[in-house]
């Protein structure tokens, strides 16, 4: 599974750094380092929708406040 987080300026302002840090922590905590690849990219073209995240090409809008639920529902449930 590949998770990509936008680290462009608009998403950075909306908390992409905190989203990345929390995803790193959750991946490590759940021992998913072998199954989940976390990467960054610049603008995904959906700047109005919060921190842009894709999981294997599926798009999600995530915030630092929703990243834990996102991980549980979209990553843990599918690994």
MMTF fields as JSON, N, C-alpha, C and O atoms, coordinates in Angstrom:
{
  "mmtfVersion": "1.0.0",
  "mmtfProducer": "UNKNOWN",
  "numBonds": 315,
  "numAtoms": 316,
  "numGroups": 79,
  "numChains": 1,
  "numModels": 1,
  "chainsPerModel": [1],
  "groupsPerChain": [79],
  "chainIdList": ["A"],
  "bondAtomList": [4, 2, 8, 6, 12, 10, 16, 14, 20, 18, 24, 22, 28, 26, 32, 30, 36, 34, 40, 38, 44, 42, 48, 46, 52, 50, 56, 54, 60, 58, 64, 62, 68, 66, 72, 70, 76, 74, 80, 78, 84, 82, 88, 86, 92, 90, 96, 94, 100, 98, 104, 102, 108, 106, 112, 110, 116, 114, 120, 118, 124, 122, 128, 126, 132, 130, 136, 134, 140, 138, 144, 142, 148, 146, 152, 150, 156, 154, 160, 158, 164, 162, 168, 166, 172, 170, 176, 174, 180, 178, 184, 182, 188, 186, 192, 190, 196, 194, 200, 198, 204, 202, 208, 206, 212, 210, 216, 214, 220, 218, 224, 222, 228, 226, 232, 230, 236, 234, 240, 238, 244, 242, 248, 246, 252, 250, 256, 254, 260, 258, 264, 262, 268, 266, 272, 270, 276, 274, 280, 278, 284, 282, 288, 286, 292, 290, 296, 294, 300, 298, 304, 302, 308, 306, 312, 310],
  "bondOrderList": [1, 1, 1, 1, 1, 1, 1, 1, 1, 1, 1, 1, 1, 1, 1, 1, 1, 1, 1, 1, 1, 1, 1, 1, 1, 1, 1, 1, 1, 1, 1, 1, 1, 1, 1, 1, 1, 1, 1, 1, 1, 1, 1, 1, 1, 1, 1, 1, 1, 1, 1, 1, 1, 1, 1, 1, 1, 1, 1, 1, 1, 1, 1, 1, 1, 1, 1, 1, 1, 1, 1, 1, 1, 1, 1, 1, 1, 1],
  "groupList": [{"groupName": "UNK", "atomNameList": ["N", "CA", "C", "O"], "elementList": ["N", "C", "C", "O"], "formalChargeList": [0, 0, 0, 0], "bondAtomList": [1, 0, 2, 1, 3, 2], "bondOrderList": [1, 1, 2], "singleLetterCode": "X", "chemCompType": "L-PEPTIDE LINKING"}],
  "groupTypeList": [0, 0, 0, 0, 0, 0, 0, 0, 0, 0, 0, 0, 0, 0, 0, 0, 0, 0, 0, 0, 0, 0, 0, 0, 0, 0, 0, 0, 0, 0, 0, 0, 0, 0, 0, 0, 0, 0, 0, 0, 0, 0, 0, 0, 0, 0, 0, 0, 0, 0, 0, 0, 0, 0, 0, 0, 0, 0, 0, 0, 0, 0, 0, 0, 0, 0, 0, 0, 0, 0, 0, 0, 0, 0, 0, 0, 0, 0, 0],
  "groupIdList": [1, 2, 3, 4, 5, 6, 7, 8, 9, 10, 11, 12, 13, 14, 15, 16, 17, 18, 19, 20, 21, 22, 23, 24, 25, 26, 27, 28, 29, 30, 31, 32, 33, 34, 35, 36, 37, 38, 39, 40, 41, 42, 43, 44, 45, 46, 47, 48, 49, 50, 51, 52, 53, 54, 55, 56, 57, 58, 59, 60, 61, 62, 63, 64, 65, 66, 67, 68, 69, 70, 71, 72, 73, 74, 75, 76, 77, 78, 79],
  "secStructList": [7, 3, 3, 3, 3, 3, 7, 1, 2, 2, 2, 2, 2, 6, 6, 2, 2, 2, 2, 2, 2, 2, 2, 2, 2, 2, 2, 2, 2, 6, 6, 7, 6, 6, 6, 7, 3, 3, 3, 3, 3, 1, 7, 7, 1, 7, 4, 4, 4, 1, 3, 3, 3, 3, 3, 6, 6, 3, 3, 3, 3, 3, 7, 6, 6, 6, 2, 2, 2, 2, 0, 0, 0, 0, 0, 4, 4, 4, 7],
  "xCoordList": [0.853, 0.0, 0.894, 1.88, 0.541, 1.315, 0.437, -0.62, 0.897, 0.215, 1.073, 2.269, 0.463, 1.176, 0.482, -0.734, 1.271, 0.742, 1.284, 2.484, 0.411, 0.841, 1.595, 1.124, 2.762, 3.542, 3.751, 4.672, 2.875, 2.911, 2.515, 2.066, 2.677, 2.489, 1.084, 0.946, 0.04, -1.319, -1.582, -2.144, -1.185, -1.38, -0.47, -0.843, 0.715, 1.615, 0.959, 1.017, 0.345, -0.335, -1.488, -1.795, -2.122, -3.26, -2.842, -3.702, -1.533, -1.072, -0.486, -0.486, 0.018, 0.549, 1.72, 1.887, 2.528, 3.653, 3.153, 3.701, 2.112, 1.551, 0.906, 0.994, 0.267, -0.335, 0.746, 0.583, 1.845, 2.953, 3.537, 3.76, 3.782, 4.366, 3.458, 3.94, 2.163, 1.228, 1.136, 1.068, 1.132, 1.124, 2.392, 2.331, 3.538, 4.785, 4.675, 5.072, 4.14, 3.999, 3.057, 3.358, 1.916, 0.93, 1.444, 1.175, 2.176, 2.765, 3.75, 3.742, 4.591, 5.569, 4.871, 5.205, 3.905, 3.183, 2.468, 2.388, 1.95, 1.231, 2.116, 1.626, 3.418, 4.415, 4.064, 4.079, 3.751, 3.36, 4.437, 4.16, 5.645, 6.721, 6.984, 7.413, 6.732, 6.943, 5.768, 5.91, 4.606, 3.399, 2.932, 2.194, 3.364, 2.88, 4.068, 5.0, 4.018, 5.035, 4.437, 3.374, 5.123, 4.667, 5.568, 6.79, 4.957, 5.731, 5.086, 3.966, 5.804, 5.304, 5.324, 6.057, 4.512, 4.479, 4.076, 3.554, 4.318, 3.847, 2.48, 1.988, 1.887, 0.484, -0.227, 0.231, -1.364, -2.232, -3.377, -4.215, -3.415, -4.415, -5.765, -6.733, -5.851, -7.115, -6.892, -7.278, -6.279, -5.815, -6.931, -6.667, -8.148, -9.254, -9.741, -10.533, -9.282, -9.856, -9.032, -9.181, -8.187, -7.412, -6.138, -5.677, -5.571, -4.344, -4.724, -5.494, -4.169, -4.497, -3.651, -2.429, -4.333, -3.67, -4.244, -5.453, -3.386, -3.875, -3.405, -2.316, -4.261, -3.923, -4.153, -5.292, -3.053, -3.154, -4.092, -4.993, -3.884, -4.619, -5.98, -6.554, -6.517, -7.79, -7.501, -6.588, -8.281, -8.038, -8.813, -9.966, -8.148, -8.78, -8.336, -7.241, -9.196, -8.851, -8.729, -9.675, -7.544, -7.238, -6.793, -6.232, -7.039, -6.539, -5.764, -5.893, -4.962, -4.278, -5.268, -4.926, -6.485, -7.493, -8.145, -8.631, -8.166, -8.844, -7.889, -8.341, -6.592, -5.628, -5.699, -5.507, -5.967, -6.034, -7.217, -7.071, -8.382, -9.55, -9.32, -9.688, -8.715, -8.375, -7.506, -7.767, -6.475, -5.562, -6.314, -6.132, -7.146, -7.897, -8.838, -8.919, -9.553, -10.563, -10.018, -10.534, -8.984, -8.514, -7.201, -6.858, -6.474, -5.207, -5.318, -5.215, -5.526, -5.608, -6.667, -6.443, -7.822, -8.921, -8.599, -9.264, -7.578, -7.3, -5.955, -5.629, -5.18, -3.853, -3.987, -2.989],
  "yCoordList": [-1.179, 0.0, 1.235, 1.299, 2.207, 3.441, 4.621, 4.86, 5.353, 6.562, 7.744, 7.786, 8.703, 9.899, 11.119, 11.276, 11.976, 13.178, 14.392, 14.475, 15.332, 16.573, 17.415, 17.621, 17.893, 18.766, 20.131, 20.869, 20.45, 21.764, 22.85, 22.555, 24.099, 25.213, 25.285, 25.531, 25.079, 25.159, 24.057, 24.321, 22.838, 21.727, 21.874, 21.489, 22.429, 22.652, 23.585, 23.343, 24.638, 25.598, 24.92, 25.284, 23.933, 23.243, 22.072, 21.389, 21.825, 20.818, 19.554, 18.522, 19.595, 18.365, 17.79, 16.572, 18.653, 18.139, 17.297, 16.233, 17.776, 17.026, 15.721, 14.695, 15.761, 14.56, 13.531, 12.357, 13.95, 13.044, 12.454, 11.247, 13.297, 12.815, 11.799, 10.797, 12.051, 11.116, 9.818, 8.742, 9.896, 8.673, 7.861, 6.635, 8.528, 7.82, 7.093, 5.933, 7.767, 7.177, 5.973, 4.926, 6.125, 5.046, 3.841, 2.698, 4.091, 2.996, 2.224, 0.993, 2.939, 2.294, 1.559, 0.415, 2.223, 1.649, 0.348, -0.578, 0.29, -0.896, -1.866, -2.829, -1.607, -2.465, -2.757, -3.903, -1.683, -1.812, -1.329, -1.12, -1.155, -0.649, -1.461, -0.917, -2.764, -3.637, -3.601, -3.98, -3.143, -3.2, -1.844, -1.771, -0.765, 0.57, 1.465, 1.611, 2.057, 3.015, 4.409, 4.687, 5.28, 6.658, 7.584, 7.548, 8.415, 9.343, 10.71, 10.898, 11.654, 13.013, 13.437, 12.88, 14.424, 14.98, 16.44, 16.877, 17.18, 18.548, 18.582, 17.544, 19.689, 19.94, 18.833, 18.386, 18.419, 17.44, 18.13, 17.467, 19.47, 20.229, 20.352, 20.785, 19.981, 20.071, 20.873, 20.451, 22.008, 22.814, 23.254, 23.496, 23.36, 23.813, 22.737, 23.023, 21.506, 20.383, 19.931, 18.792, 20.773, 20.367, 19.663, 19.792, 18.923, 18.184, 17.016, 16.135, 17.031, 16.013, 14.763, 14.831, 13.624, 12.343, 11.336, 11.313, 10.501, 9.392, 8.084, 7.994, 7.083, 5.716, 4.882, 4.662, 4.416, 3.641, 4.31, 3.664, 5.582, 6.373, 6.892, 7.739, 6.431, 6.96, 8.233, 8.257, 9.298, 10.607, 10.789, 10.375, 11.42, 11.755, 13.142, 13.592, 13.805, 15.074, 14.794, 14.332, 15.081, 14.733, 15.993, 16.905, 16.041, 17.128, 16.497, 15.297, 17.287, 16.727, 16.122, 15.184, 16.654, 16.153, 14.854, 14.084, 14.595, 13.403, 12.301, 11.242, 12.521, 11.56, 10.201, 9.176, 10.164, 8.877, 8.059, 6.863, 8.673, 7.964, 7.548, 6.443, 8.43, 8.104, 6.853, 5.94, 6.807, 5.662, 4.384, 3.348, 4.466, 3.288, 2.789, 1.584, 3.704, 3.313, 2.988, 2.1, 3.701, 3.557, 2.788, 2.349, 2.625, 1.901, 0.579, -0.49, 0.646, -0.598, -1.555, -2.764, -1.017, -1.866, -2.561, -3.53, -2.072, -2.603, -3.296, -3.817, -3.312, -3.946, -5.437, -6.157],
  "zCoordList": [0.0, 0.0, 0.0, 0.734, -0.824, -0.883, -0.474, -1.057, 0.543, 0.997, 0.577, 0.867, -0.106, -0.528, 0.066, -0.048, 0.7, 1.336, 0.602, 0.338, 0.27, -0.363, 0.665, 1.784, 0.269, 1.14, 0.49, 0.84, -0.461, -1.1, -0.118, 0.99, -0.515, 0.416, 1.005, 2.203, 0.209, 0.734, 1.759, 2.822, 1.447, 2.386, 3.609, 4.717, 3.403, 4.535, 5.557, 6.763, 5.063, 5.941, 6.691, 7.826, 6.048, 6.666, 7.549, 8.104, 7.691, 8.645, 8.065, 8.735, 6.835, 6.245, 7.05, 7.11, 7.664, 8.451, 9.621, 9.905, 10.298, 11.424, 10.934, 11.608, 9.773, 9.199, 8.902, 9.232, 8.284, 7.968, 9.248, 9.332, 10.238, 11.483, 12.176, 12.703, 12.177, 12.811, 12.019, 12.614, 10.694, 9.884, 10.121, 10.213, 10.221, 10.518, 11.853, 11.965, 12.859, 14.187, 14.15, 14.724, 13.472, 13.406, 12.625, 12.996, 11.554, 10.774, 11.65, 11.659, 12.38, 13.258, 14.404, 14.71, 15.03, 16.173, 15.803, 16.61, 14.575, 14.11, 13.334, 12.744, 13.339, 12.687, 11.222, 10.774, 10.496, 9.095, 8.124, 6.943, 8.611, 7.776, 6.526, 5.508, 6.591, 5.433, 4.455, 3.293, 4.931, 4.109, 3.591, 2.609, 4.258, 3.905, 3.565, 4.356, 2.383, 1.959, 2.077, 1.523, 2.798, 2.989, 2.196, 2.335, 1.363, 0.551, 0.519, 0.993, -0.042, -0.177, -1.632, -2.449, -1.939, -3.287, -3.182, -2.157, -4.232, -4.257, -4.917, -5.361, -4.989, -5.331, -6.122, -7.173, -5.564, -6.223, -6.953, -7.565, -6.891, -7.622, -6.936, -7.561, -5.672, -4.937, -3.657, -2.567, -3.807, -2.675, -1.727, -0.549, -2.201, -1.355, -0.399, 0.498, -0.576, 0.158, 1.361, 1.804, 1.891, 3.07, 2.669, 1.535, 3.593, 3.294, 2.389, 2.772, 1.19, 0.193, 0.419, 0.547, 0.466, 0.687, -0.292, -0.522, -0.874, -1.686, -1.054, -0.487, -1.172, -0.783, -2.027, -2.44, -2.625, -3.867, -4.871, -5.407, -5.123, -6.124, -5.662, -6.346, -4.547, -4.044, -3.251, -2.426, -3.499, -2.894, -1.595, -1.474, -0.626, 0.653, 1.085, 0.748, 1.828, 2.458, 3.952, 4.592, 4.497, 5.885, 6.616, 6.008, 7.902, 8.742, 9.895, 10.138, 10.609, 11.778, 12.781, 13.501, 12.829, 13.763, 13.297, 14.125, 11.988, 11.477, 11.039, 10.605, 11.139, 10.597, 11.294, 10.64, 12.591, 13.295, 12.803, 12.552, 12.662, 12.129, 10.682, 10.283, 9.899, 8.508, 8.467, 7.684, 9.307, 9.332, 9.689, 9.05, 10.701, 11.152, 10.064, 9.822, 9.402, 8.422, 7.029, 6.35, 6.609, 5.232, 5.091, 3.993, 6.176, 6.109, 6.863, 6.261, 8.168, 8.954, 8.432, 8.377, 8.048, 7.58, 6.257, 5.891, 5.534, 4.193, 4.068, 3.002, 5.118, 5.047, 5.272, 5.252]
}
